[in-house]
């Protein structure tokens, strides 16, 4: 029962749309009507500014971490339930009940969740992310490559129970699926390049 409660908390934490709320409170705008239409940190950065973008990133990471940490507390550190919470918080971010299930791509929530659960494999794929973004200037491509390599990193580095590997695979697959429009733009050659100097 407590494990199920933890998953419900994970979903509700994930569903808190920090990017949407920050932009709404500071500018009165709906961030979904600007840029890529996404509620995540990258679109907030591009449309609203560095401060809002960084704040969104940190809060989305924090909710991912908190969801897994709470599940761990409720289940005496059961790694299988914690892995389930990692996936559920990402689902909450991608399909938030508070925004009619129109959410973000779950990358920051993914980072927070697996920072709590599997920090070493996460660090390995974050290096992949940084290299790809530095090389191509496409955050989306970095996210896709990191997500795709994550299950392998978890398996090679941690050798966890099969349930955790499967959850890592599903988490990576969710991120790639949520980037399907970016993949189409990358193929067409018109994906926006990243610059940290966006706006103010």
GROMACS elastic network, one bead per residue, 0.5 to 0.9 nm:
[ bonds ]
;  ai    aj funct       b0    kb
    1     4     6  0.51905   500
    1     5     6  0.62174   500
    1     6     6  0.86586   500
    2     6     6  0.61609   500
    2     7     6  0.87547   500
    2    71     6  0.83951   500
    2    74     6  0.58665   500
    2    75     6  0.69797   500
    3     6     6  0.50379   500
    3     7     6  0.64796   500
    3     8     6  0.88480   500
    3    71     6  0.65979   500
    3    72     6  0.88028   500
    3    74     6  0.62766   500
    3    75     6  0.59534   500
    3    81     6  0.67647   500
    3    82     6  0.89155   500
    4     7     6  0.50879   500
    4     8     6  0.63655   500
    4     9     6  0.86937   500
    4    71     6  0.89305   500
    4    81     6  0.88583   500
    5     8     6  0.50832   500
    5     9     6  0.62460   500
    5    10     6  0.85767   500
    5    71     6  0.84221   500
    5    74     6  0.84578   500
    6     9     6  0.50295   500
    6    10     6  0.60813   500
    6    11     6  0.87030   500
    6    67     6  0.75978   500
    6    68     6  0.84491   500
    6    70     6  0.65574   500
    6    72     6  0.85315   500
    6    73     6  0.89588   500
    6    74     6  0.67248   500
    6    75     6  0.84952   500
    6    81     6  0.86581   500
    6    82     6  0.88874   500
    6    85     6  0.72491   500
    7    11     6  0.62478   500
    7    12     6  0.86802   500
    7    67     6  0.80256   500
    7    68     6  0.89266   500
    7    71     6  0.70747   500
    7    81     6  0.82473   500
    7    82     6  0.87839   500
    7    84     6  0.74047   500
    7    85     6  0.53990   500
    7    86     6  0.89469   500
    7    88     6  0.65851   500
    7    89     6  0.79861   500
    8    11     6  0.52120   500
    8    12     6  0.63272   500
    8    13     6  0.86166   500
    8    85     6  0.87065   500
    8    88     6  0.83076   500
    9    12     6  0.51468   500
    9    13     6  0.60134   500
    9    14     6  0.84448   500
    9    67     6  0.69010   500
    9    70     6  0.82729   500
    9    71     6  0.84950   500
    9    85     6  0.87582   500
    9    89     6  0.84206   500
   10    13     6  0.51749   500
   10    14     6  0.60803   500
   10    15     6  0.85399   500
   10    63     6  0.83060   500
   10    64     6  0.78935   500
   10    66     6  0.81338   500
   10    68     6  0.72882   500
   10    70     6  0.81471   500
   10    71     6  0.78494   500
   10    85     6  0.58040   500
   10    86     6  0.77183   500
   10    87     6  0.88433   500
   10    88     6  0.60580   500
   10    90     6  0.85617   500
   10    92     6  0.74647   500
   11    14     6  0.50705   500
   11    15     6  0.60780   500
   11    16     6  0.89350   500
   11    67     6  0.81441   500
   11    85     6  0.79530   500
   11    88     6  0.54780   500
   11    90     6  0.77232   500
   11    91     6  0.68833   500
   11    93     6  0.77076   500
   11    96     6  0.81191   500
   12    16     6  0.65981   500
   12    89     6  0.75781   500
   12    92     6  0.63892   500
   12    93     6  0.86406   500
   12    96     6  0.78393   500
   12    97     6  0.82005   500
   13    16     6  0.55313   500
   13    17     6  0.89875   500
   13    63     6  0.59475   500
   13    64     6  0.77366   500
   13    66     6  0.82414   500
   13    67     6  0.67210   500
   13    89     6  0.66233   500
   13    92     6  0.71914   500
   13    93     6  0.80266   500
   14    17     6  0.77357   500
   14    60     6  0.78757   500
   14    63     6  0.63959   500
   14    64     6  0.68215   500
   14    67     6  0.78721   500
   14    88     6  0.76942   500
   14    90     6  0.61167   500
   14    91     6  0.71055   500
   14    94     6  0.79725   500
   14    95     6  0.87118   500
   14    96     6  0.72247   500
   14   106     6  0.86623   500
   14   109     6  0.72371   500
   15    18     6  0.88816   500
   15    89     6  0.75636   500
   15    90     6  0.85660   500
   15    91     6  0.80648   500
   15    94     6  0.75840   500
   15    95     6  0.69676   500
   15    97     6  0.64017   500
   15    98     6  0.66533   500
   15    99     6  0.82177   500
   15   101     6  0.85723   500
   15   103     6  0.79206   500
   16    19     6  0.89356   500
   16    20     6  0.89601   500
   16    21     6  0.85839   500
   16    60     6  0.86588   500
   16    63     6  0.84890   500
   16    92     6  0.80011   500
   16    93     6  0.70974   500
   16    96     6  0.70969   500
   16    97     6  0.88324   500
   16    98     6  0.73052   500
   17    20     6  0.53663   500
   17    21     6  0.61616   500
   17    22     6  0.86169   500
   17    39     6  0.70082   500
   17    40     6  0.84041   500
   17    56     6  0.89811   500
   17    60     6  0.83731   500
   17    93     6  0.71556   500
   17    96     6  0.74759   500
   17    98     6  0.78001   500
   17    99     6  0.78151   500
   17   103     6  0.74611   500
   17   104     6  0.84568   500
   18    21     6  0.50543   500
   18    22     6  0.59471   500
   18    23     6  0.85369   500
   18    39     6  0.78616   500
   18    40     6  0.81986   500
   18    55     6  0.85940   500
   18    56     6  0.58827   500
   18    57     6  0.87994   500
   18    59     6  0.68266   500
   18    60     6  0.69071   500
   19    22     6  0.52452   500
   19    23     6  0.62388   500
   19    24     6  0.84618   500
   19    31     6  0.76434   500
   19    38     6  0.88086   500
   19    39     6  0.51643   500
   19    40     6  0.57446   500
   19    41     6  0.64894   500
   19    43     6  0.86950   500
   19    44     6  0.63990   500
   19    52     6  0.77169   500
   19    53     6  0.76931   500
   19    55     6  0.82778   500
   19    56     6  0.51641   500
   19    57     6  0.82333   500
   19    59     6  0.87544   500
   19    60     6  0.83694   500
   20    23     6  0.54605   500
   20    24     6  0.60487   500
   20    25     6  0.85821   500
   20    29     6  0.86950   500
   20    30     6  0.66146   500
   20    31     6  0.58845   500
   20    32     6  0.75908   500
   20    38     6  0.88298   500
   20    39     6  0.55204   500
   20    40     6  0.80972   500
   20    44     6  0.83024   500
   20    56     6  0.88856   500
   21    24     6  0.50464   500
   21    25     6  0.59724   500
   21    26     6  0.84653   500
   21    30     6  0.86399   500
   21    31     6  0.89247   500
   22    25     6  0.52494   500
   22    26     6  0.60460   500
   22    27     6  0.82747   500
   22    44     6  0.87887   500
   22    52     6  0.67566   500
   22    55     6  0.83828   500
   22    56     6  0.74517   500
   23    26     6  0.52686   500
   23    27     6  0.56177   500
   23    28     6  0.66639   500
   23    29     6  0.61919   500
   23    30     6  0.68235   500
   23    31     6  0.62665   500
   23    44     6  0.73502   500
   23    48     6  0.69709   500
   23    52     6  0.72919   500
   24    27     6  0.55703   500
   24    29     6  0.50857   500
   24    30     6  0.59151   500
   24    31     6  0.74739   500
   25    28     6  0.57612   500
   25    29     6  0.81599   500
   26    29     6  0.82066   500
   26    52     6  0.87356   500
   27    30     6  0.86143   500
   27    48     6  0.82056   500
   29    32     6  0.86514   500
   29    33     6  0.79364   500
   29    34     6  0.87016   500
   30    33     6  0.56449   500
   30    34     6  0.74586   500
   30    37     6  0.89562   500
   31    34     6  0.53434   500
   31    35     6  0.78128   500
   31    36     6  0.89007   500
   31    37     6  0.64109   500
   31    38     6  0.70680   500
   31    39     6  0.62845   500
   31    43     6  0.77424   500
   31    44     6  0.68886   500
   31    47     6  0.75184   500
   31    48     6  0.83212   500
   32    35     6  0.76366   500
   32    36     6  0.74088   500
   32    38     6  0.54874   500
   32    39     6  0.62138   500
   32    43     6  0.87839   500
   33    36     6  0.81063   500
   33    37     6  0.54835   500
   33    38     6  0.85435   500
   34    37     6  0.54163   500
   34    38     6  0.81735   500
   34    43     6  0.79936   500
   34    44     6  0.89136   500
   34    47     6  0.65881   500
   35    38     6  0.76383   500
   35    43     6  0.62822   500
   35    44     6  0.85843   500
   35    46     6  0.72566   500
   35    47     6  0.63449   500
   36    39     6  0.88001   500
   36    43     6  0.63507   500
   37    43     6  0.73187   500
   38    41     6  0.85332   500
   38    42     6  0.82800   500
   38    43     6  0.59589   500
   38    44     6  0.80515   500
   38   102     6  0.86672   500
   38   103     6  0.69207   500
   38   104     6  0.55934   500
   38   105     6  0.78506   500
   39    42     6  0.83741   500
   39    43     6  0.66130   500
   39    44     6  0.68177   500
   39    56     6  0.89589   500
   39   102     6  0.88064   500
   39   103     6  0.62343   500
   39   104     6  0.52992   500
   39   105     6  0.84425   500
   40    43     6  0.57975   500
   40    44     6  0.62820   500
   40    45     6  0.86942   500
   40    53     6  0.81326   500
   40    56     6  0.70254   500
   40    57     6  0.74300   500
   40    60     6  0.82842   500
   40   103     6  0.81157   500
   40   104     6  0.53965   500
   40   105     6  0.70385   500
   40   106     6  0.78791   500
   40   107     6  0.84816   500
   40   108     6  0.80849   500
   41    45     6  0.59237   500
   41    46     6  0.85587   500
   41    52     6  0.78842   500
   41    54     6  0.67736   500
   41    55     6  0.79609   500
   41    56     6  0.52151   500
   41    57     6  0.50635   500
   41    58     6  0.87755   500
   41    60     6  0.83190   500
   41   108     6  0.80516   500
   42    45     6  0.51055   500
   42    46     6  0.62710   500
   42    47     6  0.86787   500
   42    53     6  0.65024   500
   42    54     6  0.88447   500
   42    56     6  0.88892   500
   42    57     6  0.82146   500
   42   139     6  0.81275   500
   42   194     6  0.86201   500
   43    46     6  0.50430   500
   43    47     6  0.60072   500
   43    48     6  0.80641   500
   43    53     6  0.76313   500
   44    47     6  0.52604   500
   44    48     6  0.53436   500
   44    49     6  0.67689   500
   44    50     6  0.81259   500
   44    52     6  0.64251   500
   44    54     6  0.86630   500
   44    56     6  0.75121   500
   45    48     6  0.55575   500
   45    50     6  0.51861   500
   45    51     6  0.76452   500
   45    52     6  0.64075   500
   45    54     6  0.73067   500
   45    56     6  0.86948   500
   45   196     6  0.79758   500
   45   198     6  0.67214   500
   45   199     6  0.77565   500
   45   200     6  0.88214   500
   46    49     6  0.61724   500
   46    50     6  0.78969   500
   46    53     6  0.77904   500
   46   194     6  0.87504   500
   46   195     6  0.85470   500
   46   196     6  0.84336   500
   46   197     6  0.87600   500
   46   198     6  0.53767   500
   46   199     6  0.66095   500
   47    53     6  0.88308   500
   47   198     6  0.78570   500
   47   199     6  0.71620   500
   48    51     6  0.82645   500
   48    52     6  0.64486   500
   48    53     6  0.72884   500
   48   198     6  0.85682   500
   48   199     6  0.69049   500
   48   200     6  0.75692   500
   49    52     6  0.57137   500
   49    53     6  0.61257   500
   49    54     6  0.86941   500
   49   197     6  0.85921   500
   49   198     6  0.64516   500
   49   199     6  0.51589   500
   50    54     6  0.59586   500
   50    55     6  0.83691   500
   50   196     6  0.74377   500
   50   197     6  0.76932   500
   50   198     6  0.71398   500
   50   199     6  0.73222   500
   50   200     6  0.60547   500
   51    54     6  0.53662   500
   51    55     6  0.60874   500
   51    56     6  0.85403   500
   51   200     6  0.79800   500
   52    55     6  0.50713   500
   52    56     6  0.60191   500
   52    57     6  0.85427   500
   53    56     6  0.51641   500
   53    57     6  0.62109   500
   53    58     6  0.87420   500
   54    57     6  0.50122   500
   54    58     6  0.61968   500
   54    59     6  0.86175   500
   55    58     6  0.52361   500
   55    59     6  0.61432   500
   55    60     6  0.85075   500
   56    59     6  0.52723   500
   56    60     6  0.60220   500
   56    61     6  0.84896   500
   56   108     6  0.89718   500
   57    60     6  0.52911   500
   57    61     6  0.61657   500
   57    62     6  0.85668   500
   57   108     6  0.61918   500
   57   109     6  0.87476   500
   58    61     6  0.51282   500
   58    62     6  0.60579   500
   58    63     6  0.87337   500
   58   108     6  0.78837   500
   58   112     6  0.88923   500
   59    63     6  0.62089   500
   59    64     6  0.86844   500
   59   108     6  0.85923   500
   59   109     6  0.87890   500
   60    63     6  0.52839   500
   60    64     6  0.64485   500
   60    65     6  0.87989   500
   60    93     6  0.85089   500
   60   106     6  0.84070   500
   60   107     6  0.87167   500
   60   108     6  0.54562   500
   60   109     6  0.52733   500
   60   110     6  0.88637   500
   60   111     6  0.87947   500
   60   112     6  0.74357   500
   61    64     6  0.52629   500
   61    65     6  0.63282   500
   61    66     6  0.86479   500
   61   107     6  0.85182   500
   61   110     6  0.73769   500
   61   111     6  0.59958   500
   61   113     6  0.73870   500
   61   115     6  0.87943   500
   62    65     6  0.51220   500
   62    66     6  0.59800   500
   62    67     6  0.85330   500
   62   108     6  0.85778   500
   62   109     6  0.75137   500
   62   112     6  0.58047   500
   62   113     6  0.82777   500
   63    66     6  0.50072   500
   63    67     6  0.60357   500
   63    68     6  0.87527   500
   63    89     6  0.78882   500
   63   109     6  0.65631   500
   63   112     6  0.69286   500
   63   113     6  0.78695   500
   64    67     6  0.53355   500
   64    68     6  0.66501   500
   64    69     6  0.87246   500
   64    85     6  0.88036   500
   64    86     6  0.68898   500
   64    89     6  0.60906   500
   64    90     6  0.73880   500
   64   108     6  0.75350   500
   64   110     6  0.63773   500
   64   111     6  0.71434   500
   64   114     6  0.79005   500
   64   115     6  0.85729   500
   64   116     6  0.84099   500
   65    68     6  0.55002   500
   65    69     6  0.61231   500
   65    70     6  0.86488   500
   65    86     6  0.82226   500
   65   109     6  0.75167   500
   65   110     6  0.85481   500
   65   111     6  0.79004   500
   65   114     6  0.72440   500
   65   115     6  0.66205   500
   65   116     6  0.55126   500
   65   117     6  0.83127   500
   66    70     6  0.59726   500
   66    71     6  0.85083   500
   66   112     6  0.78153   500
   66   113     6  0.74886   500
   66   116     6  0.82224   500
   67    70     6  0.53322   500
   67    71     6  0.63445   500
   67    72     6  0.87115   500
   67    82     6  0.84287   500
   67    85     6  0.64089   500
   67    86     6  0.70733   500
   67    88     6  0.87669   500
   67    89     6  0.65334   500
   67   112     6  0.88297   500
   67   113     6  0.70124   500
   68    71     6  0.50948   500
   68    72     6  0.61674   500
   68    73     6  0.87017   500
   68    81     6  0.85952   500
   68    82     6  0.52906   500
   68    83     6  0.74377   500
   68    84     6  0.84828   500
   68    85     6  0.55035   500
   68    86     6  0.57570   500
   68    89     6  0.82028   500
   68   112     6  0.85579   500
   68   113     6  0.57574   500
   68   114     6  0.81314   500
   68   116     6  0.65618   500
   68   117     6  0.70689   500
   69    72     6  0.50237   500
   69    73     6  0.62923   500
   69    74     6  0.87203   500
   69    77     6  0.85608   500
   69    82     6  0.75839   500
   69   113     6  0.83031   500
   69   116     6  0.67105   500
   69   117     6  0.82893   500
   70    73     6  0.50329   500
   70    74     6  0.61991   500
   70    75     6  0.86380   500
   70    82     6  0.85115   500
   70    85     6  0.89319   500
   71    74     6  0.50759   500
   71    75     6  0.60936   500
   71    76     6  0.83493   500
   71    77     6  0.75959   500
   71    78     6  0.81612   500
   71    81     6  0.67998   500
   71    82     6  0.55204   500
   71    84     6  0.89380   500
   71    85     6  0.65577   500
   72    75     6  0.52510   500
   72    76     6  0.57045   500
   72    78     6  0.61259   500
   72    79     6  0.73780   500
   72    81     6  0.75038   500
   72    82     6  0.57370   500
   73    76     6  0.54236   500
   73    77     6  0.61755   500
   73    78     6  0.87674   500
   74    77     6  0.76429   500
   74    78     6  0.87382   500
   75    78     6  0.54152   500
   75    79     6  0.86912   500
   75    81     6  0.72837   500
   75    82     6  0.82118   500
   77    80     6  0.88122   500
   77    81     6  0.82335   500
   77    82     6  0.73346   500
   78    81     6  0.55877   500
   78    82     6  0.62485   500
   78    83     6  0.87255   500
   79    83     6  0.59932   500
   79    84     6  0.85489   500
   79   117     6  0.76316   500
   79   160     6  0.88044   500
   79   161     6  0.84921   500
   79   164     6  0.74912   500
   80    83     6  0.50948   500
   80    84     6  0.63269   500
   80    85     6  0.87369   500
   80   161     6  0.77368   500
   80   163     6  0.62537   500
   80   164     6  0.60712   500
   80   167     6  0.88005   500
   81    85     6  0.62392   500
   81    86     6  0.86830   500
   82    86     6  0.62909   500
   82    87     6  0.88730   500
   82   113     6  0.88406   500
   82   117     6  0.70798   500
   82   164     6  0.88248   500
   83    86     6  0.50181   500
   83    87     6  0.65698   500
   83    88     6  0.87064   500
   83   113     6  0.84516   500
   83   114     6  0.83190   500
   83   117     6  0.70816   500
   83   163     6  0.78791   500
   83   164     6  0.57574   500
   83   165     6  0.89415   500
   83   167     6  0.62363   500
   83   168     6  0.77582   500
   84    87     6  0.52803   500
   84    88     6  0.61559   500
   84    89     6  0.87100   500
   84   163     6  0.87317   500
   84   164     6  0.80764   500
   84   167     6  0.67104   500
   85    89     6  0.60007   500
   85    90     6  0.84943   500
   85   113     6  0.80255   500
   86    89     6  0.54897   500
   86    90     6  0.65287   500
   86    91     6  0.88710   500
   86   109     6  0.82434   500
   86   110     6  0.70595   500
   86   112     6  0.86246   500
   86   113     6  0.50509   500
   86   114     6  0.68355   500
   86   117     6  0.79756   500
   86   167     6  0.81542   500
   86   168     6  0.87404   500
   86   171     6  0.79936   500
   87    90     6  0.52138   500
   87    91     6  0.63027   500
   87    92     6  0.87317   500
   87   110     6  0.78924   500
   87   113     6  0.81762   500
   87   167     6  0.66449   500
   87   168     6  0.79413   500
   87   170     6  0.74654   500
   87   171     6  0.57266   500
   87   174     6  0.88518   500
   88    92     6  0.61278   500
   88    93     6  0.86492   500
   89    93     6  0.63002   500
   89    94     6  0.86820   500
   89   106     6  0.84743   500
   89   109     6  0.68914   500
   89   110     6  0.80792   500
   89   113     6  0.77231   500
   90    93     6  0.50885   500
   90    94     6  0.61883   500
   90    95     6  0.84762   500
   90   105     6  0.82276   500
   90   106     6  0.52141   500
   90   107     6  0.79792   500
   90   108     6  0.87796   500
   90   109     6  0.57422   500
   90   110     6  0.61687   500
   90   113     6  0.82815   500
   90   171     6  0.75338   500
   90   174     6  0.82793   500
   90   175     6  0.87594   500
   91    94     6  0.50325   500
   91    95     6  0.57878   500
   91    96     6  0.77615   500
   91   106     6  0.75084   500
   91   171     6  0.88688   500
   91   174     6  0.81469   500
   92    95     6  0.52014   500
   92    96     6  0.50438   500
   92    97     6  0.76793   500
   92   101     6  0.83877   500
   92   103     6  0.81826   500
   92   106     6  0.85734   500
   93    96     6  0.55796   500
   93   101     6  0.87499   500
   93   102     6  0.88450   500
   93   103     6  0.58259   500
   93   104     6  0.59819   500
   93   105     6  0.73989   500
   93   106     6  0.57329   500
   93   109     6  0.71968   500
   94   101     6  0.72031   500
   94   102     6  0.68130   500
   94   105     6  0.56423   500
   94   106     6  0.57966   500
   94   174     6  0.88218   500
   94   178     6  0.78589   500
   95    98     6  0.88023   500
   95    99     6  0.79117   500
   95   100     6  0.76052   500
   95   102     6  0.54481   500
   95   103     6  0.51331   500
   95   104     6  0.76141   500
   96    99     6  0.55675   500
   96   100     6  0.65054   500
   96   102     6  0.63162   500
   96   103     6  0.57782   500
   96   104     6  0.87348   500
   97   100     6  0.52452   500
   97   101     6  0.50885   500
   97   102     6  0.81347   500
   97   103     6  0.89821   500
   98   101     6  0.70808   500
   98   102     6  0.87058   500
   99   102     6  0.56129   500
   99   103     6  0.69187   500
  100   103     6  0.83514   500
  103   106     6  0.83845   500
  104   107     6  0.82837   500
  104   178     6  0.78222   500
  105   108     6  0.82864   500
  105   109     6  0.88202   500
  105   174     6  0.81262   500
  105   175     6  0.59730   500
  105   176     6  0.85777   500
  105   177     6  0.86227   500
  105   178     6  0.52720   500
  105   179     6  0.68615   500
  106   109     6  0.51609   500
  106   110     6  0.58826   500
  106   111     6  0.86010   500
  106   174     6  0.81611   500
  106   175     6  0.64144   500
  106   178     6  0.80958   500
  107   111     6  0.62592   500
  107   112     6  0.87964   500
  107   143     6  0.70863   500
  107   147     6  0.85302   500
  107   175     6  0.66351   500
  108   112     6  0.63174   500
  108   113     6  0.85815   500
  109   112     6  0.51589   500
  109   113     6  0.60192   500
  109   114     6  0.85571   500
  110   113     6  0.51617   500
  110   114     6  0.60957   500
  110   115     6  0.82088   500
  110   171     6  0.74862   500
  110   172     6  0.86905   500
  110   175     6  0.85726   500
  111   114     6  0.55147   500
  111   115     6  0.58007   500
  111   116     6  0.86875   500
  111   119     6  0.89733   500
  111   122     6  0.71639   500
  111   126     6  0.86569   500
  112   115     6  0.50228   500
  112   116     6  0.65561   500
  112   117     6  0.88257   500
  113   116     6  0.54959   500
  113   117     6  0.63839   500
  113   118     6  0.84449   500
  114   118     6  0.50484   500
  114   119     6  0.60244   500
  114   121     6  0.84540   500
  114   122     6  0.63226   500
  114   168     6  0.88871   500
  115   118     6  0.58454   500
  115   120     6  0.80335   500
  115   121     6  0.89102   500
  115   122     6  0.64232   500
  115   123     6  0.81253   500
  116   119     6  0.62507   500
  118   121     6  0.59266   500
  118   122     6  0.62590   500
  118   123     6  0.88090   500
  118   154     6  0.72858   500
  118   158     6  0.76478   500
  119   122     6  0.50258   500
  119   123     6  0.60821   500
  119   124     6  0.87240   500
  120   123     6  0.50985   500
  120   124     6  0.63983   500
  120   125     6  0.89432   500
  120   153     6  0.87169   500
  120   154     6  0.83188   500
  120   157     6  0.75150   500
  120   158     6  0.81302   500
  121   124     6  0.50255   500
  121   125     6  0.64492   500
  121   126     6  0.86246   500
  121   150     6  0.69745   500
  121   151     6  0.86564   500
  121   152     6  0.87601   500
  121   153     6  0.51899   500
  121   154     6  0.52734   500
  121   155     6  0.86346   500
  121   156     6  0.85086   500
  121   157     6  0.63278   500
  121   158     6  0.74415   500
  122   125     6  0.53161   500
  122   126     6  0.60988   500
  122   127     6  0.87070   500
  122   146     6  0.87808   500
  122   150     6  0.71285   500
  122   153     6  0.78610   500
  122   154     6  0.79497   500
  123   126     6  0.50005   500
  123   127     6  0.63615   500
  123   128     6  0.88437   500
  124   127     6  0.53344   500
  124   128     6  0.67525   500
  124   129     6  0.89487   500
  124   146     6  0.87100   500
  124   150     6  0.83126   500
  124   153     6  0.71748   500
  125   129     6  0.61896   500
  125   130     6  0.86896   500
  125   145     6  0.81941   500
  125   147     6  0.75730   500
  125   149     6  0.67094   500
  125   150     6  0.60690   500
  125   153     6  0.73456   500
  126   130     6  0.61631   500
  126   131     6  0.85485   500
  126   142     6  0.87088   500
  126   143     6  0.87272   500
  126   146     6  0.65230   500
  127   130     6  0.51461   500
  127   131     6  0.61840   500
  127   132     6  0.85829   500
  127   146     6  0.83226   500
  128   131     6  0.52370   500
  128   132     6  0.61504   500
  128   133     6  0.86139   500
  128   142     6  0.70848   500
  128   143     6  0.88673   500
  128   145     6  0.71354   500
  128   146     6  0.58495   500
  128   149     6  0.85253   500
  129   132     6  0.52632   500
  129   133     6  0.61385   500
  129   134     6  0.85048   500
  129   139     6  0.79139   500
  129   141     6  0.80857   500
  129   143     6  0.60161   500
  129   144     6  0.83524   500
  129   145     6  0.67859   500
  129   146     6  0.53932   500
  129   147     6  0.88643   500
  130   133     6  0.52228   500
  130   134     6  0.59738   500
  130   135     6  0.84364   500
  130   139     6  0.87541   500
  130   142     6  0.68721   500
  131   134     6  0.51704   500
  131   135     6  0.60438   500
  131   136     6  0.85249   500
  131   142     6  0.76475   500
  132   135     6  0.50756   500
  132   136     6  0.58811   500
  132   137     6  0.74488   500
  132   138     6  0.75476   500
  132   139     6  0.79700   500
  132   141     6  0.69021   500
  132   143     6  0.86125   500
  132   145     6  0.77701   500
  132   146     6  0.88602   500
  133   136     6  0.52651   500
  133   138     6  0.52563   500
  133   139     6  0.54615   500
  133   140     6  0.82345   500
  133   141     6  0.71365   500
  133   142     6  0.52675   500
  133   143     6  0.85819   500
  133   194     6  0.80243   500
  134   137     6  0.55194   500
  134   138     6  0.80914   500
  134   139     6  0.89655   500
  134   142     6  0.88266   500
  135   138     6  0.82986   500
  136   139     6  0.83271   500
  136   141     6  0.78565   500
  136   142     6  0.83318   500
  136   193     6  0.79322   500
  136   194     6  0.89104   500
  137   140     6  0.89769   500
  137   141     6  0.85086   500
  137   142     6  0.85692   500
  137   192     6  0.85720   500
  137   193     6  0.52150   500
  137   194     6  0.51799   500
  137   195     6  0.75883   500
  138   141     6  0.54083   500
  138   142     6  0.64925   500
  138   143     6  0.87526   500
  138   186     6  0.88032   500
  138   191     6  0.74965   500
  138   192     6  0.70201   500
  138   193     6  0.51971   500
  138   194     6  0.56957   500
  139   142     6  0.50747   500
  139   143     6  0.60982   500
  139   144     6  0.86028   500
  139   192     6  0.89679   500
  139   193     6  0.77182   500
  139   194     6  0.64698   500
  140   143     6  0.50626   500
  140   144     6  0.61491   500
  140   145     6  0.86361   500
  140   179     6  0.70377   500
  140   182     6  0.64969   500
  140   183     6  0.79967   500
  140   186     6  0.87496   500
  140   191     6  0.86111   500
  141   144     6  0.50519   500
  141   145     6  0.61084   500
  141   146     6  0.84669   500
  141   179     6  0.89102   500
  141   182     6  0.81453   500
  141   183     6  0.78998   500
  141   186     6  0.80339   500
  142   145     6  0.52640   500
  142   146     6  0.60710   500
  142   147     6  0.84989   500
  143   146     6  0.51641   500
  143   147     6  0.59948   500
  143   148     6  0.84571   500
  143   175     6  0.77194   500
  143   176     6  0.79947   500
  143   179     6  0.86142   500
  144   147     6  0.51512   500
  144   148     6  0.60166   500
  144   149     6  0.86124   500
  144   172     6  0.80867   500
  144   175     6  0.69742   500
  144   176     6  0.55125   500
  144   179     6  0.73737   500
  144   183     6  0.87511   500
  145   148     6  0.51116   500
  145   149     6  0.61952   500
  145   150     6  0.85137   500
  145   176     6  0.86662   500
  146   149     6  0.53103   500
  146   150     6  0.59919   500
  146   172     6  0.80783   500
  147   150     6  0.51892   500
  147   151     6  0.78066   500
  147   168     6  0.88674   500
  147   169     6  0.84208   500
  147   171     6  0.76147   500
  147   173     6  0.71761   500
  147   174     6  0.86671   500
  147   175     6  0.64791   500
  147   176     6  0.68424   500
  148   151     6  0.71031   500
  148   152     6  0.82477   500
  148   169     6  0.80049   500
  148   172     6  0.56858   500
  148   173     6  0.71768   500
  148   175     6  0.86821   500
  148   176     6  0.74211   500
  149   152     6  0.55843   500
  149   153     6  0.63225   500
  149   154     6  0.88834   500
  149   172     6  0.79898   500
  150   153     6  0.50125   500
  150   154     6  0.61747   500
  150   155     6  0.86438   500
  150   168     6  0.68330   500
  150   169     6  0.73600   500
  150   171     6  0.87982   500
  150   172     6  0.66011   500
  151   154     6  0.51126   500
  151   155     6  0.62109   500
  151   156     6  0.86197   500
  151   165     6  0.60251   500
  151   166     6  0.77190   500
  151   167     6  0.83638   500
  151   168     6  0.50987   500
  151   169     6  0.50006   500
  151   170     6  0.86180   500
  151   171     6  0.85866   500
  151   172     6  0.71665   500
  152   155     6  0.51203   500
  152   156     6  0.60109   500
  152   157     6  0.83688   500
  152   165     6  0.82184   500
  152   168     6  0.87936   500
  152   169     6  0.83905   500
  153   156     6  0.52266   500
  153   157     6  0.58134   500
  153   158     6  0.78856   500
  154   157     6  0.54708   500
  154   158     6  0.54337   500
  154   159     6  0.68775   500
  154   160     6  0.74518   500
  154   164     6  0.83477   500
  154   165     6  0.65904   500
  154   168     6  0.73224   500
  155   158     6  0.57136   500
  155   160     6  0.65860   500
  155   161     6  0.89873   500
  155   162     6  0.86981   500
  155   164     6  0.87828   500
  155   165     6  0.62167   500
  156   159     6  0.60124   500
  157   160     6  0.86567   500
  159   162     6  0.84790   500
  159   165     6  0.83791   500
  160   163     6  0.79958   500
  160   164     6  0.61672   500
  160   165     6  0.67812   500
  161   164     6  0.55525   500
  161   165     6  0.68123   500
  161   166     6  0.89743   500
  162   165     6  0.50777   500
  162   166     6  0.61489   500
  162   167     6  0.85552   500
  163   166     6  0.51365   500
  163   167     6  0.61444   500
  163   168     6  0.85894   500
  164   167     6  0.50080   500
  164   168     6  0.60821   500
  164   169     6  0.85532   500
  165   168     6  0.50177   500
  165   169     6  0.61881   500
  165   170     6  0.86749   500
  166   170     6  0.62060   500
  166   171     6  0.85606   500
  167   170     6  0.50056   500
  167   171     6  0.60239   500
  167   172     6  0.85440   500
  168   171     6  0.50313   500
  168   172     6  0.61853   500
  168   173     6  0.85081   500
  169   172     6  0.51908   500
  169   173     6  0.60648   500
  169   174     6  0.85955   500
  170   174     6  0.60562   500
  170   175     6  0.87060   500
  171   174     6  0.51560   500
  171   175     6  0.64978   500
  171   176     6  0.88299   500
  172   175     6  0.52562   500
  172   176     6  0.63408   500
  172   177     6  0.86361   500
  173   176     6  0.51071   500
  173   177     6  0.60282   500
  173   178     6  0.85206   500
  174   177     6  0.50542   500
  174   178     6  0.60821   500
  174   179     6  0.86220   500
  175   178     6  0.50963   500
  175   179     6  0.63255   500
  175   180     6  0.89769   500
  176   179     6  0.50783   500
  176   180     6  0.65720   500
  176   183     6  0.86167   500
  177   180     6  0.52943   500
  177   181     6  0.87747   500
  178   181     6  0.77000   500
  178   182     6  0.86040   500
  179   182     6  0.51167   500
  179   183     6  0.61745   500
  179   184     6  0.87700   500
  180   184     6  0.63846   500
  180   185     6  0.87858   500
  181   184     6  0.50885   500
  181   185     6  0.63497   500
  181   186     6  0.86374   500
  182   186     6  0.60070   500
  182   187     6  0.85315   500
  182   191     6  0.66536   500
  183   186     6  0.50114   500
  183   187     6  0.62066   500
  183   188     6  0.85880   500
  183   191     6  0.84364   500
  184   187     6  0.51845   500
  184   188     6  0.62504   500
  184   189     6  0.86347   500
  184   190     6  0.89616   500
  184   191     6  0.84932   500
  185   189     6  0.59529   500
  185   190     6  0.53103   500
  185   192     6  0.85165   500
  186   190     6  0.62258   500
  186   191     6  0.51995   500
  186   192     6  0.87758   500
  187   190     6  0.79352   500
  187   191     6  0.84299   500
  188   191     6  0.77197   500
  189   192     6  0.89922   500
  190   193     6  0.88183   500
  194   197     6  0.88709   500
  194   198     6  0.84599   500
  195   198     6  0.60052   500
  196   199     6  0.87740   500
  197   200     6  0.72838   500
